[in-house]
């Protein structure tokens, strides 16, 4: 397929476009949607063909290929990340938001603290608040243009009422890929404070060479008694609407406690999500994912060169994800003025930096998973909106 093809998603129940004006004040008729983290690429033909075969049968009864589903997930982790997992470690969820909500339910109580390193995916805070838990920010240090873990600051921010650590790996919004040693330090921090460690690895397959993602379960296997890895095919293959994710839990005690909560809520994955995941994790899906990553690599270059040409603006080099993290701190403008120019002058809907917590105040996040012509258009609009800085 061609990633250059522009697909009009307006009116297709796509939040990225149909809720653009509601979210950002930008009209979907004239604006560009670069906020929510799904792509504007059609999913690979292997997924469409598998779903078409399912729907053509025209009977949508109970049941699905559980063995094939688990086998596909195990095979994918082994092939792409050298992580050998067992089929019975996998518990399906209705996407990773649901996975996190069930973790809160199983391993904490109302009022307990949930901590995460910031700036970070804004939904960590929002999901914590929806569950009536207490968000606790652990500030990252920005050192020589990239984020570093600051355990002194984390120790100072933590309190005894914190029960869960949400860890974003690779990191959203910066695209930082954590080293094995850094992940081990996070696991040790979790053990030191008696925390359940949740490693959100949904962007793992979107990592640019020479960076290499290593799953937490591989980096710190000796801490598996407190580690839950959550993952899904949704970001890589643009199927988040099918609401299918996985919690991978090697420890039998943790897994049993989590499974009880899933069972009590009468949840089982829907067949379309299972069908799509099996197809995604095939050889054909892997080949498509590689093509997409090559395309995104060039999108990243075009965007970074164009944004970095604006005086006072800098796009953090991405090691992973399709989410660019742009720093506007040296423009001399307030975050409100920067946001106004992006919204009103450039007519681009972005995810505003302050929503990512402490450290995000001068940044904005741009979704680069679009046809290249739209990336070039976004760059031209941004340069025009900030032309007085030239």
N, C-alpha and C positions, 0 to 999 in steps of 0.2 A: 504493500500500500504506500501511498504518498502522504507523508506527514505535512506536506505543503497544502493539502486540500483544506479549504476553509468551509467548515460545516456550520450552517446557521442553526444554533441551538435555541434561539428564542422561540417561546411557545411550546417547548418540548419537555416542560417540567424540570428544566435545568436551573438549579438555584443560582449557579454562577452568573447566569444571564437574566433569568426571569425575576430574580430578586435583587438585581444590581442597583436599581434606583432606591429600593427600600433599604439596602445595606449601606450604600455609599453616596447616594444622591446623584449618581451618574446615570443618564438615560441609556438603556440598552440599544436604542436606535442609533445613537451617535457615539457612544462610549465604548471602551474596551474593558472587559472583565478580567482582572488579574488578581483576584482576591482568593476565593475558596480553592482549596488544594485538590481540584480534579483537573484533568487535562481536556483539551479540545480536540483530541485525536480519537478517531473511531477505534474501538477495541479490536484486537487482532482477529483475522478471519477464522482462526481455529475456535475462538470463543463463540462468534456469531453462528458458525456452522453447527457447533454442538448444541447451542440453545435452539436453533431452528429445528434440528432433529428432535429435540425434546418436545417442542410445541407442535410439530407436525404429527406427532403421535396422538395428540388431542385428548389424552386421558391423563389427568394430573392427580393421581392418587397418592396415598401414603407411601413413604419409603424413598430411599435414594441409595446410591452406591457408596456406602460408608467405607467399605474396605478399599475401594479404588481412590476415594477421597483422601483417606489417611495416608495411603501409599504415595499418592502424588505429592502431598505436603512433605513427607519424609524424604522422598527422592529429591525434591527441589532444594531443601535445606542442605542435603549432602552434596548435590552437584554445584550449587551456587555459592555455598558458604562453608563447605567442609564440616558441617555440623550433623552428626549422626544422632537422630532422635528416634524414639520408639513410638509406634502408632498409638499406644494407650496413654502417652503423655499429652495428647491433643484433646482439648475440649473446645467445641465450636461455640461461637458467640455471634450475636447479631451486629457484627462490626466491632471496632475497637472501643467506641464509646460505651457500648453495652458491656464489653469485657471489663473496662475500668469500673463501671458502675457496680458490677457484680463482685469485683475485688473489694471495693469499698464495703459492700454489704456483708461479704464473708469475713473480712479481717479487720473491721473497725466498727465503731459505734458513732452515733450522732454526736457531734461536738469534738471528735478526735481530730488531730492534725494530719494533714497530708502535705508533704514537702516536695519541692521540685526546684531544680536549678534554673534561674532566670537570666536573660529573657528566654522564654520558651513558648511553645504552642499554646495559644491563649485558652484552648479548651481544657487544659489541665486545671486552670483556676475555675473555669465555669462549671466543669463537671464536679469539682470538689464542692462548690457552693450549692449546686443543685442537690447534692447528696446530704446537705446540711453538715458537711465536714468543714474544717477550718484550714484554709490555704496558708502555707508557710513558705516564703520565698527564700531560696538559698542563692545569693548573687554570684554569678560567674565573673571572672576577671577578664577584661579585654586587654590582651597583651600582644603588642606588635601585630595588630590587625586580626587576631583570632581569639576565640574564647578559650580560657583555661579554667579548670576546676579550682576553686578557692576553698579549701577545707577549713581554714581558720575562720573565714566568714560563715561557712556553713555551720560549724560548731557553735558559733555565737548566736546564730539565728534559730537554732533548734531548741525545742523544749521537750520535757518528758511526755507530753500528751500527743506527740506525733507518732503515728503507727505505720505509715506507708510512705515510701519514696517512689515517685514517678520519675523515670529517667528516659529521656528522649535520645535514641541512638539508632541512626544518625540524628544529629541535632536539628530541630526545627525551631527557629527560622534561619539559623546561620549556615546549615549544611555541613557542620563540623562532623568529621568522622573520628570517633574516640579510639585511642590506642588500646591494646590489650592491658597495658599497665594502668592506664586511667580507669578502665572498667573494673579492674581488680580493686583499685582504690575506692571506687564507688561501692563495690560489694563489701569491702571491709568497713566502710563508713556505715553501711546498713546494718552489718552484724554488730558493730560497736554500740549501736543505738537500738538494737532489737526491732529493726524495721523490715517490713515486707518490701522487697525490691521488685518493681515492675519495670521491665525494660521494653519500651515501645519501639519496635523495630520495623514499623510499617514502610519506611523509606529505604530499607536495607538494599533493595535491588536496584536502586537509582544512585549508584556510587561511581564516580568518575576515576579512572586510572590516573595516577598510580595509587590513589587511596584505596584501601580495602576494608570493607566492613567485616568485623568479627563478632558473631553473636555473643551476647553476655554468657549464655550457657556454655560456650566454648572458651571464652576468655577467663571465666571464673567458675569452673564446674564444681569446685569445692565449697561453693556457697549456694548450691542448688536447693538446700533446705529452706531457703527464704526467697528464691528467685522465681518470678513468673515472666515469661517472655510472651509478648503479644504481637501478632503479625497478621498480614492479610495480603491477598493479591490485588486489593482494590486500587492502591495508588499506581502501581506499576502498570496494570492492565486497564485502568479506567473503568472499573466496575463497582464503585462504592455504593451505587444505588441498589445493588443486590444484597447489601447488608450481611456480608459473611466474613467472619474473622476467626482467629484461633488464639487460644491461650495455651501455651506449651509449658507444662509443669512436670519436671522430672521427679520431684519429691512426692512420694505416695501420700503422706499426711496432708500436705498442702492441696494436692489434687483432689483428695476425697472431700475436704472442706469446701473447696470451690465447686465441685460437682454437685454437692448437696444443694447449694444455692441455685445452680442452673436447673437442677431437677425440680426444685420447689416452684420455680417460675414457669414450669412446663415448656421450656425452650428446647427446640431442636432446629438445626439449620434447614432452610427451605431448599427444595430440590434445584431450582435454577441457580442458586449460588454455588451449590455443590458441583453441578454440571460445569459451570463457568470456571471454577477453581481447578478442577481436573484438567480442563482444556488449557487453561493458562499455564499450568505447570508441566506441559508437554514439551517435546523438542521444538515443535512449531512455535509455541509460546516463548520459549527461550530465545529462539532466533529473532522473533519480533521485538522482544525486550532489548536485545543487543542493538537492533536497528534504531529503536527509539532513543536509546542512550547516546548513540552517535549523533543523532539529530539534535538532541538536547545539548550536547557538548558545543555544537556550533551556535545554537541559540544563546547559550551562556556567554560565548565569546562576543557575539554581536551586541548583546545587552550590556555587558560589562564595559566594552570599549565605548559605546555610546553614552552611557551614564557617567563613566569616569571622565568624559570630555567636558562635563559641566563643572565649572569651578566650584569647589566646596562640597561636591557630591562624590561618594565612593561606594562601589558595590563590593561587598565582601566576597573574596574568591570562594566559589562553591566546591566542596569536595563531594557533596551528595545532595539529593533532592532536586526538584525543579523550581525551587522557591528562592529567589534572589533577595538578599537582605541589604538594602541601600541605606547608607549613613548620610544624613543631611546636616550634621552638626557644624560643619565649617562654612555653611552658607550665611551664617549670621542671622538666620530667620528663626522665628519661633516655630514649634511643631505645628501650631494651628495654621500659620501662614503657609508652611510647606504643604500641609494637608489641603488647604484651600486651593493652592495652585494645581496640585495633582488632580483634585476633583473638578474644579471649575474651568481651569485653563487647558489642562491636558485631557480632561474628561476620561480619566482612568480610575477604575475602582480597585483599590489596593487594600491590604490589611494593614491598619495603622499600627505603628510600632509600640505606642504606649499600652496597647492591649496585651502585649507579650510580657508585661511585668517590668520590674526594675531592670534598667539597662537598655530598655527598648525605646526610650523617650525620643531619641533623635533619629530613629530608623523608620523605614516602611518596607513591607514585604510585597514582592512582585512575583506572580506566577508566570513562569516562562514556558509552560507546556502548551504552546500555541503554534500555529503555522508561522513560519519565519517572517512572512510579509507583515503579520500583526506585531511581531517583536520589533521589526524595523519601524513600523508606524508608531509604536509606543515610544521608542527612542526619539523619533522626530518630534513627537508631541511634548515629551519631557524637555528636550532641548529648547523648544519654542517657549514653553511655560516658564523656563528659568533663563531666557535669553538675556535678561538684563545683567546676569552674572558673567557674561562672556567678556 
